[in-house]
Amino acid sequence: MKKVLSFFVAASMFAIVACGPSAEEKQAQEKAAMDSIAAAQAAEAAAAEQAAMQDTMNAMQMTTDTVQAQ
C-alpha cells in the first residue's frame, strides 16, 4: 500500500509540473505583451502627431481668414 501511495504522489507531482507553461511559452507571452505595449505607444504617438497637424491646419486657417477679412 505504501508503494502504491508513493507512486500516486510521485505521479501527481509530475502531472502538476507538466501542466505549467514551458520556458518558450513564457517567453512568447512576454514578447506578445511587449509587442502590445509597443503597438499602443505607436498608436498614441500617431494620434498625437495627427492632433498636432490638425492644430497647425486650424491655426493656418484662422490666419488666412484674418488676412482675408482685412
C-alpha positions as CSV (number, residue, x, y, z in Angstrom):
1,M,0.0,0.0,0.0
2,K,2.8,2.3,0.8
3,K,4.4,1.8,-2.6
4,V,1.2,2.4,-4.4
5,L,0.6,5.6,-2.4
6,S,4.2,6.8,-3.1
7,F,3.6,6.1,-6.8
8,F,0.5,8.2,-6.9
9,V,2.2,11.0,-5.0
10,A,5.1,11.0,-7.5
11,A,2.8,10.8,-10.5
12,S,0.8,13.7,-9.1
13,M,3.9,15.8,-8.7
14,F,4.9,15.1,-12.3
15,A,1.5,15.9,-13.6
16,I,1.4,19.2,-11.8
17,V,4.8,20.2,-13.1
18,A,3.9,19.1,-16.6
19,C,0.8,21.4,-16.6
20,G,2.8,24.6,-16.3
21,P,3.9,26.7,-19.3
22,S,7.3,25.9,-20.7
23,A,10.1,28.5,-20.9
24,E,9.3,29.0,-24.6
25,E,5.7,29.7,-23.8
26,K,6.6,32.2,-21.1
27,Q,9.0,33.9,-23.5
28,A,6.2,34.1,-26.2
29,Q,3.8,35.6,-23.7
30,E,6.4,38.2,-22.6
31,K,7.1,39.0,-26.3
32,A,3.4,39.4,-27.0
33,A,3.0,41.7,-24.0
34,M,5.9,43.8,-25.2
35,D,4.6,43.9,-28.8
36,S,1.2,45.0,-27.5
37,I,2.8,47.8,-25.4
38,A,4.8,49.0,-28.4
39,A,1.7,49.0,-30.6
40,A,-0.2,51.1,-28.1
41,Q,2.7,53.5,-27.8
42,A,2.9,53.8,-31.6
43,A,-0.8,54.4,-31.9
44,E,-0.6,57.1,-29.2
45,A,2.3,58.8,-31.0
46,A,0.4,58.7,-34.3
47,A,-2.7,60.2,-32.6
48,A,-0.6,63.0,-31.0
49,E,1.0,63.7,-34.4
50,Q,-2.4,63.9,-36.0
51,A,-3.7,66.2,-33.4
52,A,-0.6,68.5,-33.8
53,M,-1.2,68.5,-37.6
54,Q,-4.9,69.4,-37.1
55,D,-3.9,72.2,-34.7
56,T,-1.5,73.6,-37.3
57,M,-4.1,73.4,-40.0
58,N,-6.6,75.2,-37.8
59,A,-4.1,78.0,-37.0
60,M,-3.3,78.4,-40.7
61,Q,-7.0,78.6,-41.5
62,M,-7.5,81.2,-38.8
63,T,-4.6,83.3,-40.1
64,T,-5.9,83.1,-43.7
65,D,-9.4,84.1,-42.5
66,T,-7.9,87.0,-40.6
67,V,-5.8,88.2,-43.5
68,Q,-8.8,87.9,-45.9
69,A,-11.0,89.9,-43.5
70,Q,-8.7,92.9,-43.5
